[in-house]
Amino acid sequence: MVSQDEYKVELYRRDGEHWQYFLLDEIDDVLELVCIDLEISMPQIYEDVILPEKLELEKY
């Protein structure tokens, strides 16, 4: 799940019969989806998203 209001991506990944939860909430985090051979950075995910002013300032 990708938040529209903050740098936050929640990922649930199946590991056998269990599910693992991953939280990406730092600007330098990278989302890795092994099953489709994809690595994408938070700035790429949020490239055209207008975030609240406070978060925009923290980006720099």
Z-matrix of the N, CA and C atoms (Angstrom, degrees):
N
C 1 1.437
C 2 1.525 1 107.98
N 3 1.309 2 115.76 1 136.40
C 4 1.457 3 121.36 2 -178.69
C 5 1.526 4 108.41 3 -114.66
N 6 1.319 5 116.36 4 123.76
C 7 1.462 6 121.44 5 179.59
C 8 1.518 7 110.38 6 -74.41
N 9 1.307 8 116.20 7 143.76
C 10 1.462 9 120.29 8 176.44
C 11 1.518 10 112.21 9 -95.42
N 12 1.334 11 117.36 10 -7.15
C 13 1.463 12 121.42 11 -174.86
C 14 1.525 13 114.53 12 -110.30
N 15 1.310 14 117.56 13 -10.53
C 16 1.461 15 121.20 14 -177.63
C 17 1.514 16 109.95 15 -158.43
N 18 1.319 17 116.07 16 163.67
C 19 1.461 18 120.27 17 175.01
C 20 1.528 19 107.49 18 -71.78
N 21 1.308 20 115.98 19 94.98
C 22 1.461 21 119.92 20 -177.59
C 23 1.525 22 109.45 21 -158.31
N 24 1.330 23 114.68 22 120.37
C 25 1.457 24 121.68 23 175.26
C 26 1.522 25 107.08 24 -126.45
N 27 1.325 26 116.17 25 127.65
C 28 1.457 27 121.40 26 177.19
C 29 1.519 28 108.11 27 -108.62
N 30 1.309 29 115.31 28 130.80
C 31 1.455 30 121.41 29 -176.52
C 32 1.521 31 109.51 30 -125.76
N 33 1.313 32 115.43 31 131.68
C 34 1.460 33 121.85 32 174.30
C 35 1.524 34 106.70 33 -113.46
N 36 1.317 35 115.55 34 123.63
C 37 1.460 36 120.61 35 -176.81
C 38 1.525 37 108.82 36 -124.69
N 39 1.315 38 115.39 37 130.64
C 40 1.464 39 120.37 38 -178.90
C 41 1.521 40 110.05 39 -79.06
N 42 1.322 41 115.42 40 133.86
C 43 1.457 42 122.67 41 177.87
C 44 1.529 43 106.59 42 -129.09
N 45 1.312 44 116.07 43 90.48
C 46 1.461 45 119.94 44 -175.02
C 47 1.518 46 109.86 45 69.10
N 48 1.318 47 116.09 46 -119.54
C 49 1.465 48 120.54 47 179.26
C 50 1.525 49 112.26 48 -97.05
N 51 1.304 50 117.17 49 3.51
C 52 1.459 51 121.64 50 -177.63
C 53 1.534 52 110.28 51 -115.24
N 54 1.303 53 114.68 52 159.17
C 55 1.459 54 121.02 53 176.29
C 56 1.519 55 109.28 54 -111.84
N 57 1.328 56 116.20 55 136.64
C 58 1.458 57 122.25 56 175.59
C 59 1.518 58 108.40 57 -105.52
N 60 1.315 59 115.73 58 142.26
C 61 1.461 60 122.04 59 179.32
C 62 1.516 61 108.97 60 -109.59
N 63 1.337 62 116.29 61 131.94
C 64 1.455 63 122.24 62 177.15
C 65 1.515 64 108.66 63 -126.22
N 66 1.313 65 115.97 64 135.85
C 67 1.458 66 121.99 65 177.35
C 68 1.522 67 108.71 66 -116.27
N 69 1.319 68 115.88 67 123.53
C 70 1.453 69 121.86 68 175.07
C 71 1.521 70 106.47 69 -110.89
N 72 1.325 71 116.86 70 115.51
C 73 1.464 72 119.51 71 -177.27
C 74 1.530 73 112.91 72 -142.65
N 75 1.306 74 115.50 73 16.53
C 76 1.462 75 121.12 74 176.72
C 77 1.521 76 108.65 75 -113.06
N 78 1.308 77 117.02 76 146.44
C 79 1.461 78 121.54 77 -176.74
C 80 1.537 79 112.08 78 -61.68
N 81 1.330 80 117.80 79 -26.12
C 82 1.463 81 120.47 80 -179.12
C 83 1.529 82 113.30 81 -95.03
N 84 1.337 83 118.23 82 6.42
C 85 1.463 84 121.63 83 176.54
C 86 1.525 85 110.47 84 -70.25
N 87 1.322 86 114.93 85 152.17
C 88 1.466 87 121.58 86 178.35
C 89 1.522 88 108.14 87 -127.54
N 90 1.317 89 115.72 88 128.77
C 91 1.461 90 121.92 89 176.75
C 92 1.517 91 107.90 90 -85.45
N 93 1.335 92 116.30 91 125.26
C 94 1.454 93 121.11 92 179.84
C 95 1.529 94 108.95 93 -117.46
N 96 1.331 95 115.54 94 120.72
C 97 1.459 96 121.96 95 176.25
C 98 1.529 97 106.90 96 -115.12
N 99 1.323 98 115.05 97 93.85
C 100 1.455 99 122.14 98 -173.35
C 101 1.526 100 111.50 99 -61.38
N 102 1.332 101 117.27 100 -39.13
C 103 1.468 102 120.82 101 -174.30
C 104 1.526 103 113.22 102 -62.68
N 105 1.330 104 117.78 103 -22.81
C 106 1.466 105 120.46 104 177.02
C 107 1.532 106 111.55 105 -119.64
N 108 1.334 107 115.67 106 15.20
C 109 1.467 108 122.19 107 176.86
C 110 1.530 109 111.90 108 52.12
N 111 1.339 110 115.34 109 55.05
C 112 1.463 111 121.12 110 -177.23
C 113 1.520 112 111.17 111 -126.98
N 114 1.309 113 115.94 112 132.61
C 115 1.464 114 123.28 113 168.83
C 116 1.515 115 106.74 114 -126.38
N 117 1.338 116 116.91 115 126.09
C 118 1.456 117 120.69 116 -178.10
C 119 1.526 118 108.80 117 -138.72
N 120 1.318 119 116.14 118 133.26
C 121 1.465 120 121.41 119 -177.17
C 122 1.528 121 110.50 120 -82.75
N 123 1.306 122 116.10 121 160.59
C 124 1.461 123 120.82 122 177.75
C 125 1.532 124 111.28 123 -59.09
N 126 1.331 125 120.24 124 -44.16
C 127 1.468 126 118.79 125 177.06
C 128 1.533 127 112.91 126 -59.03
N 129 1.330 128 117.09 127 -34.31
C 130 1.460 129 119.43 128 177.18
C 131 1.528 130 111.16 129 -69.27
N 132 1.319 131 117.00 130 -41.13
C 133 1.464 132 121.14 131 179.41
C 134 1.523 133 110.61 132 -61.64
N 135 1.331 134 116.27 133 -41.10
C 136 1.465 135 121.81 134 -175.08
C 137 1.529 136 113.10 135 -99.43
N 138 1.295 137 117.82 136 19.96
C 139 1.467 138 122.63 137 -173.64
C 140 1.535 139 113.63 138 -52.60
N 141 1.289 140 119.71 139 -47.66
C 142 1.470 141 122.06 140 -176.52
C 143 1.532 142 113.01 141 -109.08
N 144 1.322 143 116.55 142 19.14
C 145 1.461 144 121.35 143 -178.56
C 146 1.523 145 109.41 144 -95.37
N 147 1.307 146 116.18 145 131.26
C 148 1.462 147 120.84 146 176.04
C 149 1.525 148 107.41 147 -93.20
N 150 1.323 149 114.62 148 111.52
C 151 1.464 150 121.09 149 -179.56
C 152 1.523 151 109.79 150 -94.98
N 153 1.336 152 116.67 151 162.23
C 154 1.459 153 118.94 152 175.02
C 155 1.533 154 111.17 153 -53.57
N 156 1.308 155 116.98 154 151.37
C 157 1.469 156 123.05 155 -173.15
C 158 1.522 157 113.49 156 -52.37
N 159 1.317 158 118.57 157 -41.91
C 160 1.456 159 122.06 158 -178.44
C 161 1.524 160 110.55 159 -57.86
N 162 1.311 161 118.08 160 -44.40
C 163 1.456 162 121.20 161 -179.26
C 164 1.514 163 111.92 162 -70.01
N 165 1.310 164 117.12 163 -34.58
C 166 1.458 165 120.45 164 177.30
C 167 1.523 166 110.41 165 -61.34
N 168 1.319 167 117.92 166 -40.27
C 169 1.459 168 121.43 167 -179.85
C 170 1.524 169 111.29 168 -68.26
N 171 1.333 170 117.50 169 -35.71
C 172 1.452 171 120.63 170 -179.31
C 173 1.525 172 111.91 171 -69.95
N 174 1.303 173 116.71 172 -18.48
C 175 1.457 174 121.30 173 -177.12
C 176 1.526 175 111.64 174 -65.54
N 177 1.313 176 118.31 175 -26.08
C 178 1.456 177 121.44 176 -173.98
C 179 1.484 178 112.79 177 -102.85
